[in-house]
Amino acid sequence: MNHDRYGLTLTTASDRAAAHYRDGVDCMLSAWHGAEDAFDKAIAEDPGFALAHIGRARLHQLSMEGGKARAMAARARELAAGATPREKSHVEIMAAVIESKPKVAVSGAEAHLEEYPRDAQVLSILLGAFGLYAFSGRPDHDAAKLAICERHARHYGEDWWFVSYLGWSHTEAGNLSTGRTLSERAMALRAENANAAHGLSHAMFEQGDMAVGREFLAQWMPAHDRKSFLHGHLAWHVALTNLDEGDLDGALAIYEAHIKPAGRPYPPLNIFTDGASLLWRLSLAGKAGLEPHWREVAAYGEKYFPQAGAHFADVHFALAAATTDSAALDTRLAQLEARAADGKLAPGGCAIDLCRGIGAFAAGDNDGAVRLLEPAISELARIGGSRAQRQLWEDTLIVAYMRAGHGDKAARRISARLDCRPSARDEAWSRQALRN
């Protein structure tokens, strides 16, 4: 009988298929290139292997290949009829994610993990900046991620993947020292682990260790295959360290080399949000001549996110549309309002106010931007993503304060940030905001 790396039974008589499947899962859990090939090989060795099919379906979904993802998920369901109860449940949960049924997937995953706590792939879909908890619209998703990790920690011990996400969850919950220590431990357990490198980069960013973070990534990234789906996002982290030093040209060069949507092999959500976010930050810092880049990012957003629905993409769509096409922003806002009226907008009205605030800011209406962004910031966590990603909207509010002549409000918000999460990065931002 074959098993996965966590000791769970795999319904396949082929040792080779099981080995390829284990490789594919490890590539997924480490955000390393090779998962697609590994699952394809597992399916070739055993066409009836349900878990290999659902693993491959999940990769199609991340690449926004919806038709292929749903077809493979349907096939996995058929094949799971002859599998174990654990595998049947695993397939159903993953299929619910692929079929855009997040509430079903969350409740199913939580129940599944009570019985099968070492099903790491199921646990993984709840976690991360783009996981089911983060995109649920709940304001306490950072605490929820940490709570479920701690609930099941005794089942994982020093597993390299689990320590990676336990560290990340502590960092996002504000426990920066613990998060950094755990992320460093995860890197020691398995250096070929982009999720650990990502978590460590966030811990360094939050602690204000920007130069150390840049040095770490400079040493680690050359061994990371550029086709791995986190490579562009890790380059985004390097660009943030350039911005911190005021090196706008250096940050733009990283955008052009690693992030801009020009045949990148990364998930579209990463490409779009990283690109729009970095260009907006460059604009806040006073970088001119970004119009061609904005048009390219806006076109990419129209291609992959033509309608409201993925709310984290929608709030980034507002950045591009506000810069290039206010009519497109108005259309997206109308779509968001319709979804909110139907109860289909997870973050609720805060996502709409963030988009409207960005539109006002881009139009030079700083008082309007303050009026819209100020209350929305208190619910900012509802849009998901990481703290580093969400900080863009607070930074915009601070600049709007300054431009509207509310330097006292800007100073109080900066002071509150320093009190809550003191870091050299926040001190650098305060100096930059005051210069602007």
Secondary structure, DSSP 8 states (H G I E B T S, - for coil): -EE-TTS-EE--S-HHHHHHHHHHHHHHHTT-TTHHHHHHHHHHH-TT-HHHHHHHHHHHHHTT-HHHHHHHHHHHHHHHTTS-HHHHHHHHHHHHHHTT-HHHHHHHHHHHHHH-TT-HHHHHHH-STTSTTGGG--TTHHHHHHHHHHHHGGGTTT-HHHHHHHHHHHHHTT-HHHHHHHHHHHHHH-SS-HHHHHHHHHHHHHHT-HHHHHHHHHHHGGGS-TTSTTHHHHHHHHHHHHHHTT-HHHHHHHIIIIISSSS--S-HHHHHHHHHHHHHHHHHTT----HHHHHHHHHHHHHH--SS--HHHHHHHHHHHHHH-HHHHHHHHHHHHHHHHTT--TTTHHHHHHHHHHHHHHTT-HHHHHHHHHHHHTTGGGG-S-HHHHHHHHHHHHHHHHHTT-HHHHHHHHHHHHHHS--HHHHHHHHHHHH-
